């Protein structure tokens, strides 16, 4: 498995609008090929992290055009562009 971890900075006064947009896009996000899990967290100052776990790095890379389109939907809410890094998953557990 492969994880893509993306940090972002949202305009603090736009967080509620961005959350509404995210809720609209969840079906599209969750339908991406190979996606195992998706977590998006943010603090009150607008600093956030997205972590998606995908079956493989190849599938994650193949999804990048769709991911870019999703981030584009948040362009009005972001105070700076997101920054992504990829990692090999050593363990992925949940209860």
Secondary structure, DSSP 8 states (H G I E B T S, - for coil): -EEEEEEEEE-GGGHHHHHHHHHHHHHHHHTSTTEEEEEEEE-TTSEEEEEEEES-HHHHHHTHHHHHHHHHTTTTTEEEEEEEEEEE-S-----
